[in-house]
Structure formats: C-alpha cells, structure tokens
Amino acid sequence: MRSLILGLFIAAVAAAEPFTLERLAAISRDIATVRIPFVQEKRLAILPDPVTAEGIIEISRPLAAVRWEFTGRSLMILADGRMRRWDDRGSEQVGDDPSLEALGAQMRALLSGDFAALGELFVVTPDPDGAPALTLTPKRAELKRYIERIALRFRADLSAPEELAIVAPGDDLTTYRFAEPQVDIELTPARFAGP
C-alpha cells in the first residue's frame, strides 16, 4: 500500500511540473529497469486493413542494454554499444539500414533518457504547450526517404513512453501503444544476448 501511495504522489508531482528534456532524463536515471508491452499498428497505403503486432521493450540501465522484440517476428538488441537484429527464424541480420540507425538512436535515448542526444539525426521539438511529448523530424536526406516525422508521447509520470507514431512518406503510419510499464524488475544479461 505504501508503494502505491508513493507512486501516486510521484505521478501527481511529475504531472504538476512542466515537461522538459532535462526532467525526462533525470527521472529516467532513477529507474534501473523497465519492461513495457506494446501493440504496433501499421497503416500502409497499399493495404486495405492495418497490420498489427505485439511486442515488448526491456531496458536495463545497469547493463546498458535495450531489447525491442516483436513477438514471434523479429528482435533488436542494443548491448555492448552496438545494435543487432534477428528475424523470425532467429537468424541474425547484417547490413546497412538507415531506419535501423534511427531505431538505434531511439533505443539509446530510451536507455539514457537523453532525448536531446537524438539531435544528430533529428530536430527534437518538445510540445509547445508543455505536454510530455516530442516531435522528431529527420535531418538527413537518406532518413527522410523512410520517415517524415515521429511523435512521441510519454506517460504523465515520465516513467515510460505512452504512444509513438511514425509518419512515413506516402501517408504510411506506424503507431505503438504502450501498456503499463513494469519498473525496477529483474532483467538478466541473457535477455540482452539474443533470441
């Protein structure tokens, strides 16, 4: 009961303070591990119906690692300073992919809480009305071929993302809706080694 009351108090205080990138980074530093289930919905201009996938993001700040898994489909891991990707058969994929570079930058920001560091690839714009949200617009021409903009909204307590929308050229839209995060849970090094 005490942890519930403390959690509600922290959420109320966090919601009362204005959103800043510095505050987001500070709150992130206080969370050692987090697991966030999500549902991804892709609306592609060439398909009549959306395509959905479920997955989970796990972040371990002590291990400096992020696992971004699409259940039964693919897996991306940021660990030991590098990005790795596996397909649905568990085969590791190699090669250059500009969209993977952007995903790696987002995973590094999730790990550090420092979304200003995305400034190398994106123009990072906090919500002008002070909502816990960012708009990311690509700087590089090769990235603009895949992404027009990314809209990222955080939970009111800033503990985790709430929604991520990626707008691609041709009005393709990919939306991630994140469920309630599990904070400060045990995540073993094996979770960040591969499938």
One Martini backbone bead per residue (centre of mass of N, CA, C, O) as a GRO file, in nm:
protein
  195
    1MET     BB    1   0.058   0.063  -0.020
    2ARG     BB    2   0.296   0.259   0.002
    3SER     BB    3   0.385   0.238  -0.300
    4LEU     BB    4   0.121   0.346  -0.416
    5ILE     BB    5   0.126   0.623  -0.279
    6LEU     BB    6   0.401   0.707  -0.386
    7GLY     BB    7   0.331   0.681  -0.687
    8LEU     BB    8   0.101   0.892  -0.685
    9PHE     BB    9   0.273   1.126  -0.586
   10ILE     BB   10   0.480   1.129  -0.815
   11ALA     BB   11   0.274   1.167  -1.044
   12ALA     BB   12   0.160   1.437  -0.942
   13VAL     BB   13   0.425   1.594  -0.947
   14ALA     BB   14   0.502   1.540  -1.242
   15ALA     BB   15   0.239   1.672  -1.364
   16ALA     BB   16   0.293   1.966  -1.237
   17GLU     BB   17   0.536   1.974  -1.397
   18PRO     BB   18   0.714   2.069  -1.647
   19PHE     BB   19   0.818   1.972  -1.950
   20THR     BB   20   1.148   1.830  -1.993
   21LEU     BB   21   1.438   1.691  -2.093
   22GLU     BB   22   1.576   1.698  -1.816
   23ARG     BB   23   1.350   1.557  -1.653
   24LEU     BB   24   1.346   1.298  -1.813
   25ALA     BB   25   1.641   1.216  -1.753
   26ALA     BB   26   1.619   1.213  -1.442
   27ILE     BB   27   1.399   0.996  -1.416
   28SER     BB   28   1.546   0.771  -1.576
   29ARG     BB   29   1.792   0.736  -1.376
   30ASP     BB   30   1.588   0.611  -1.141
   31ILE     BB   31   1.554   0.371  -1.352
   32ALA     BB   32   1.681   0.060  -1.397
   33THR     BB   33   1.412  -0.097  -1.491
   34VAL     BB   34   1.210  -0.194  -1.790
   35ARG     BB   35   0.877  -0.306  -1.894
   36ILE     BB   36   0.707  -0.275  -2.228
   37PRO     BB   37   0.427  -0.325  -2.363
   38PHE     BB   38   0.301  -0.366  -2.710
   39VAL     BB   39   0.125  -0.214  -2.993
   40GLN     BB   40   0.139  -0.250  -3.338
   41GLU     BB   41   0.035  -0.021  -3.606
   42LYS     BB   42  -0.012  -0.058  -3.958
   43ARG     BB   43  -0.067   0.197  -4.211
   44LEU     BB   44  -0.098   0.115  -4.545
   45ALA     BB   45  -0.171   0.226  -4.858
   46ILE     BB   46  -0.166  -0.081  -4.993
   47LEU     BB   47  -0.363  -0.148  -4.752
   48PRO     BB   48  -0.684  -0.191  -4.617
   49ASP     BB   49  -0.549  -0.304  -4.353
   50PRO     BB   50  -0.420  -0.332  -4.065
   51VAL     BB   51  -0.111  -0.410  -3.902
   52THR     BB   52  -0.037  -0.628  -3.630
   53ALA     BB   53   0.174  -0.615  -3.326
   54GLU     BB   54   0.348  -0.763  -3.069
   55GLY     BB   55   0.538  -0.653  -2.769
   56ILE     BB   56   0.869  -0.568  -2.621
   57ILE     BB   57   1.033  -0.357  -2.385
   58GLU     BB   58   1.373  -0.360  -2.256
   59ILE     BB   59   1.541  -0.199  -1.974
   60SER     BB   60   1.899  -0.171  -1.877
   61ARG     BB   61   2.109   0.033  -1.711
   62PRO     BB   62   2.326  -0.153  -1.579
   63LEU     BB   63   2.367  -0.299  -1.881
   64ALA     BB   64   2.328  -0.114  -2.124
   65ALA     BB   65   2.023  -0.216  -2.234
   66VAL     BB   66   1.812  -0.315  -2.525
   67ARG     BB   67   1.487  -0.467  -2.590
   68TRP     BB   68   1.321  -0.521  -2.917
   69GLU     BB   69   1.017  -0.705  -2.944
   70PHE     BB   70   0.855  -0.912  -3.185
   71THR     BB   71   0.639  -1.143  -3.150
   72GLY     BB   72   0.756  -1.390  -3.369
   73ARG     BB   73   0.952  -1.191  -3.563
   74SER     BB   74   1.152  -0.982  -3.401
   75LEU     BB   75   1.490  -0.854  -3.304
   76MET     BB   76   1.634  -0.595  -3.095
   77ILE     BB   77   1.973  -0.509  -2.983
   78LEU     BB   78   2.121  -0.309  -2.727
   79ALA     BB   79   2.470  -0.387  -2.679
   80ASP     BB   80   2.784  -0.306  -2.630
   81GLY     BB   81   2.729  -0.050  -2.836
   82ARG     BB   82   2.531  -0.237  -3.022
   83MET     BB   83   2.350  -0.340  -3.299
   84ARG     BB   84   2.097  -0.600  -3.327
   85ARG     BB   85   1.942  -0.847  -3.562
   86TRP     BB   86   1.644  -1.054  -3.586
   87ASP     BB   87   1.450  -1.288  -3.708
   88ASP     BB   88   1.190  -1.528  -3.693
   89ARG     BB   89   1.438  -1.762  -3.702
   90GLY     BB   90   1.706  -1.636  -3.550
   91SER     BB   91   1.853  -1.467  -3.763
   92GLU     BB   92   2.110  -1.275  -3.822
   93GLN     BB   93   2.132  -0.944  -3.929
   94VAL     BB   94   2.294  -0.778  -4.201
   95GLY     BB   95   2.354  -0.440  -4.262
   96ASP     BB   96   2.239  -0.157  -4.408
   97ASP     BB   97   2.000   0.066  -4.223
   98PRO     BB   98   1.862   0.366  -4.171
   99SER     BB   99   1.626   0.279  -3.977
  100LEU     BB  100   1.815   0.139  -3.769
  101GLU     BB  101   1.961   0.394  -3.682
  102ALA     BB  102   1.709   0.532  -3.566
  103LEU     BB  103   1.638   0.310  -3.363
  104GLY     BB  104   1.907   0.321  -3.210
  105ALA     BB  105   1.870   0.612  -3.113
  106GLN     BB  106   1.611   0.556  -2.952
  107MET     BB  107   1.734   0.339  -2.766
  108ARG     BB  108   1.946   0.528  -2.639
  109ALA     BB  109   1.737   0.725  -2.522
  110LEU     BB  110   1.590   0.520  -2.343
  111LEU     BB  111   1.842   0.451  -2.176
  112SER     BB  112   1.927   0.758  -2.089
  113GLY     BB  113   1.692   0.993  -2.140
  114ASP     BB  114   1.844   1.145  -2.389
  115PHE     BB  115   1.674   1.312  -2.640
  116ALA     BB  116   1.881   1.530  -2.734
  117ALA     BB  117   2.080   1.317  -2.873
  118LEU     BB  118   1.898   1.306  -3.144
  119GLY     BB  119   2.019   1.569  -3.292
  120GLU     BB  120   2.182   1.426  -3.521
  121LEU     BB  121   1.906   1.315  -3.675
  122PHE     BB  122   1.715   1.528  -3.523
  123VAL     BB  123   1.457   1.739  -3.467
  124VAL     BB  124   1.386   1.842  -3.135
  125THR     BB  125   1.039   1.891  -3.022
  126PRO     BB  126   0.872   2.017  -2.790
  127ASP     BB  127   0.587   2.080  -2.663
  128PRO     BB  128   0.447   2.400  -2.659
  129ASP     BB  129   0.233   2.323  -2.405
  130GLY     BB  130   0.394   2.098  -2.206
  131ALA     BB  131   0.369   1.829  -2.294
  132PRO     BB  132   0.471   1.483  -2.288
  133ALA     BB  133   0.626   1.572  -2.585
  134LEU     BB  134   0.759   1.476  -2.912
  135THR     BB  135   0.923   1.594  -3.210
  136LEU     BB  136   1.066   1.418  -3.494
  137THR     BB  137   1.294   1.543  -3.745
  138PRO     BB  138   1.465   1.479  -4.004
  139LYS     BB  139   1.787   1.567  -4.145
  140ARG     BB  140   1.842   1.338  -4.338
  141ALA     BB  141   1.781   1.228  -4.653
  142GLU     BB  142   1.785   0.914  -4.606
  143LEU     BB  143   1.565   0.932  -4.376
  144LYS     BB  144   1.335   1.086  -4.533
  145ARG     BB  145   1.254   0.831  -4.705
  146TYR     BB  146   1.117   0.690  -4.426
  147ILE     BB  147   1.082   0.973  -4.255
  148GLU     BB  148   0.900   1.253  -4.151
  149ARG     BB  149   0.791   1.168  -3.850
  150ILE     BB  150   0.793   1.181  -3.483
  151ALA     BB  151   0.566   1.088  -3.221
  152LEU     BB  152   0.616   1.142  -2.862
  153ARG     BB  153   0.454   1.002  -2.577
  154PHE     BB  154   0.428   1.034  -2.234
  155ARG     BB  155   0.383   0.969  -1.937
  156ALA     BB  156   0.305   1.166  -1.676
  157ASP     BB  157   0.560   1.033  -1.500
  158LEU     BB  158   0.797   0.953  -1.721
  159SER     BB  159   0.859   0.627  -1.717
  160ALA     BB  160   0.724   0.611  -2.014
  161PRO     BB  161   0.593   0.544  -2.289
  162GLU     BB  162   0.271   0.570  -2.466
  163GLU     BB  163   0.334   0.697  -2.765
  164LEU     BB  164   0.416   0.605  -3.114
  165ALA     BB  165   0.459   0.797  -3.419
  166ILE     BB  166   0.511   0.703  -3.767
  167VAL     BB  167   0.576   0.905  -4.045
  168ALA     BB  168   0.553   0.833  -4.382
  169PRO     BB  169   0.579   0.831  -4.687
  170GLY     BB  170   0.250   0.811  -4.816
  171ASP     BB  171   0.087   0.787  -4.533
  172ASP     BB  172   0.234   0.613  -4.352
  173LEU     BB  173   0.148   0.439  -4.034
  174THR     BB  174   0.310   0.401  -3.712
  175THR     BB  175   0.183   0.254  -3.406
  176TYR     BB  176   0.252   0.281  -3.058
  177ARG     BB  177   0.112   0.107  -2.773
  178PHE     BB  178   0.159   0.143  -2.433
  179ALA     BB  179   0.172  -0.014  -2.154
  180GLU     BB  180   0.217  -0.084  -1.848
  181PRO     BB  181   0.485  -0.055  -1.662
  182GLN     BB  182   0.768  -0.234  -1.544
  183VAL     BB  183   0.948  -0.153  -1.254
  184ASP     BB  184   1.225  -0.276  -1.122
  185ILE     BB  185   1.310  -0.543  -1.257
  186GLU     BB  186   1.428  -0.844  -1.347
  187LEU     BB  187   1.718  -0.844  -1.574
  188THR     BB  188   1.899  -1.044  -1.756
  189PRO     BB  189   2.167  -1.080  -1.966
  190ALA     BB  190   2.023  -1.288  -2.159
  191ARG     BB  191   1.810  -1.080  -2.279
  192PHE     BB  192   2.083  -0.930  -2.435
  193ALA     BB  193   2.201  -1.177  -2.639
  194GLY     BB  194   1.920  -1.292  -2.762
  195PRO     BB  195   1.677  -1.531  -2.852
   0.00000   0.00000   0.00000
